[in-house]
């Protein structure tokens, strides 16, 4: 297969996705380096005996670089774009719930009321630990929020005047707690190999991390037996 054949195959069969900001920046950097290298071509021609590999590469491997760049756009672009878009979606959902509502569709601090409410509304059973009032975080209730095009469980908590949304959905990805900030909001995300969790609030990041730690401890504790 020659270059024209490969180009035609890519054009006819390769799917296309919008590139994220990180990928666009990488492409701009590559183009700038490519241009700078060619500007120095006359200098390089005057001393052909020893030419650094990185100066030979754009001319000798330009097509290969183009194929590699195309593959990066096709394979990594959607992933980068989604990773950047998801925090923005969660913050927007949290703000919309605060401004327009509802912050919760089932109002209760009882896990045995909140957890069953999700049955038939989403296709998984979210983890709902016992109330965290002793740690300073009161469970207000839960709601279903569409995130990334799918119905997602959201648990609403309150700490003094701060509201916390905890979004959770099935995921086999395990990850330690990580703190992020978007548009002035604190975020803490983690995964336990069964679910992915994202906490969002306007409270201080360290305090939100304390909430996340208290929530994980309560979720891991054995559930108390139901009263007869």
Legacy VTK file of the C-alpha trace (Angstrom):
# vtk DataFile Version 3.0
C-alpha trace
ASCII
DATASET POLYDATA
POINTS 228 float
0.000 0.000 0.000
1.460 3.366 -1.043
0.921 6.762 0.555
-2.082 7.603 -1.653
-3.788 4.304 -0.794
-3.278 4.843 2.937
-4.579 8.403 2.716
-7.698 7.202 0.889
-8.356 4.469 3.482
-8.073 6.974 6.322
-10.422 9.393 4.585
-13.040 6.742 3.799
-13.049 4.666 6.988
-11.524 6.615 9.882
-14.023 8.172 12.265
-13.571 11.805 13.152
-13.994 13.492 16.523
-13.437 17.072 17.679
-10.058 17.519 19.298
-9.731 18.879 22.841
-7.764 21.979 23.797
-4.707 19.948 24.845
-4.532 18.180 21.494
-5.016 21.423 19.573
-2.139 22.954 21.514
0.054 19.941 20.730
-0.748 20.245 17.017
0.072 23.965 17.028
3.379 23.223 18.744
4.209 20.530 16.177
3.445 22.889 13.286
5.569 25.650 14.809
8.515 23.279 15.279
8.084 21.960 11.735
8.119 25.497 10.313
11.120 26.522 12.396
13.031 23.466 11.203
12.379 24.231 7.529
13.434 27.851 8.010
16.816 26.523 9.002
17.010 24.277 5.919
19.492 26.484 4.071
21.854 26.370 7.041
21.586 22.615 7.231
22.371 22.261 3.489
25.656 24.132 3.957
26.880 21.413 6.396
25.437 18.119 5.135
28.088 15.902 6.752
26.458 15.997 10.227
22.792 16.776 10.451
20.964 16.129 13.715
18.252 13.452 13.508
15.558 15.869 14.620
16.367 18.126 11.621
16.235 15.181 9.185
13.027 13.755 10.643
10.463 16.322 9.340
11.646 15.900 5.738
12.227 12.132 5.810
9.317 11.201 8.017
6.773 13.898 7.336
4.166 11.453 6.117
4.713 9.121 9.080
4.313 12.102 11.396
1.069 12.984 9.687
-0.259 9.444 10.137
0.798 9.452 13.804
-0.888 12.808 14.331
-4.070 11.567 12.651
-4.099 8.504 14.916
-3.632 10.740 17.957
-6.612 12.841 16.909
-8.764 9.764 16.302
-7.788 7.784 19.392
-6.864 10.328 22.061
-8.891 13.374 21.078
-12.273 12.060 22.319
-10.739 10.844 25.572
-9.055 14.171 26.319
-12.188 16.071 25.340
-14.366 13.957 27.649
-11.955 14.249 30.578
-12.064 18.020 30.237
-15.822 18.210 29.638
-16.960 15.979 32.522
-15.954 18.307 35.408
-17.656 21.198 33.620
-20.849 19.146 33.239
-20.860 18.223 36.918
-20.325 21.813 38.057
-23.062 22.999 35.695
-25.447 20.335 37.054
-24.640 21.354 40.630
-25.210 25.058 39.894
-28.462 24.337 38.041
-29.760 22.279 40.984
-28.955 25.123 43.374
-30.460 27.871 41.229
-33.395 26.156 39.530
-33.745 22.855 41.354
-34.518 20.290 42.293
-31.600 19.679 44.621
-33.282 16.416 45.578
-36.343 14.543 44.342
-36.571 12.316 47.383
-36.151 14.189 50.670
-34.802 12.041 53.478
-31.749 11.436 55.632
-32.620 7.734 55.875
-30.597 5.504 53.548
-33.455 2.979 53.561
-35.651 5.640 51.982
-33.152 7.206 49.577
-31.529 4.059 48.179
-34.779 2.247 47.206
-36.100 5.429 45.580
-33.575 4.985 42.745
-35.037 1.593 41.757
-36.547 1.823 38.288
-35.072 5.279 37.720
-31.490 4.193 36.960
-30.051 0.823 35.961
-27.799 0.390 39.007
-28.074 0.552 42.791
-26.074 3.507 44.160
-24.202 3.274 47.435
-25.965 5.260 50.156
-24.247 5.046 53.556
-25.792 5.979 56.879
-26.269 9.638 57.649
-23.052 11.584 58.256
-24.485 14.098 60.708
-21.983 13.115 63.437
-19.227 14.187 61.023
-21.038 17.404 60.160
-22.582 16.351 56.832
-26.350 15.884 56.658
-27.937 13.781 53.923
-30.800 15.775 52.392
-31.926 13.283 49.756
-31.216 12.205 46.198
-32.140 12.877 42.609
-31.471 11.573 39.104
-29.236 13.857 37.042
-28.388 13.352 33.378
-24.592 13.405 33.075
-22.776 12.672 29.841
-26.084 11.611 28.308
-27.018 9.002 30.934
-29.220 9.063 34.064
-26.902 9.348 37.065
-27.484 9.136 40.821
-26.821 12.327 42.769
-26.846 12.479 46.572
-27.333 15.894 48.181
-25.627 16.767 51.467
-25.382 19.911 53.553
-22.536 21.168 55.744
-23.528 24.407 57.517
-24.512 26.724 54.632
-22.680 24.685 51.978
-24.404 22.211 49.672
-22.588 19.143 48.377
-23.540 17.035 45.394
-22.091 13.532 45.197
-22.475 12.001 41.732
-21.823 8.265 41.401
-22.055 5.746 38.579
-20.717 2.251 37.767
-17.049 2.089 36.769
-14.383 -0.582 37.121
-11.705 2.094 37.359
-10.106 2.382 40.781
-8.386 5.646 41.650
-7.286 7.429 44.850
-9.000 10.684 45.856
-7.992 13.650 43.720
-8.862 17.285 44.308
-9.809 19.589 41.426
-11.161 23.123 41.044
-13.485 24.369 38.329
-15.094 27.848 38.141
-14.466 28.439 41.837
-15.976 25.107 42.920
-14.072 22.382 44.735
-14.246 18.834 43.405
-13.007 15.515 44.776
-13.119 12.395 42.628
-12.211 8.794 43.359
-13.066 5.245 42.310
-13.314 1.988 44.248
-13.297 -0.438 41.311
-17.095 -0.698 41.290
-18.220 2.926 41.226
-16.832 6.300 40.237
-17.533 9.191 42.643
-17.422 12.962 42.132
-18.168 15.374 44.995
-18.865 19.020 44.056
-19.312 21.995 46.383
-18.402 25.649 46.887
-16.756 24.739 50.206
-13.011 24.690 50.790
-11.195 21.860 49.028
-9.718 20.466 52.247
-13.170 20.383 53.851
-14.609 18.618 50.808
-11.819 16.073 51.091
-12.866 15.525 54.698
-16.409 14.874 53.486
-15.118 12.382 50.912
-13.069 10.564 53.569
-16.034 10.408 55.981
-18.294 9.168 53.175
-15.866 6.393 52.175
-15.530 5.273 55.797
-19.303 5.148 56.246
-19.801 3.340 52.936
-17.253 0.674 53.902
-18.832 0.053 57.334
-21.182 -2.944 57.699
-24.802 -1.900 57.331
-26.769 -2.130 60.589
-29.454 -4.791 60.754
-32.996 -3.711 60.010
-35.358 -3.612 62.954
-38.070 -6.263 62.867
LINES 1 229
228 0 1 2 3 4 5 6 7 8 9 10 11 12 13 14 15 16 17 18 19 20 21 22 23 24 25 26 27 28 29 30 31 32 33 34 35 36 37 38 39 40 41 42 43 44 45 46 47 48 49 50 51 52 53 54 55 56 57 58 59 60 61 62 63 64 65 66 67 68 69 70 71 72 73 74 75 76 77 78 79 80 81 82 83 84 85 86 87 88 89 90 91 92 93 94 95 96 97 98 99 100 101 102 103 104 105 106 107 108 109 110 111 112 113 114 115 116 117 118 119 120 121 122 123 124 125 126 127 128 129 130 131 132 133 134 135 136 137 138 139 140 141 142 143 144 145 146 147 148 149 150 151 152 153 154 155 156 157 158 159 160 161 162 163 164 165 166 167 168 169 170 171 172 173 174 175 176 177 178 179 180 181 182 183 184 185 186 187 188 189 190 191 192 193 194 195 196 197 198 199 200 201 202 203 204 205 206 207 208 209 210 211 212 213 214 215 216 217 218 219 220 221 222 223 224 225 226 227
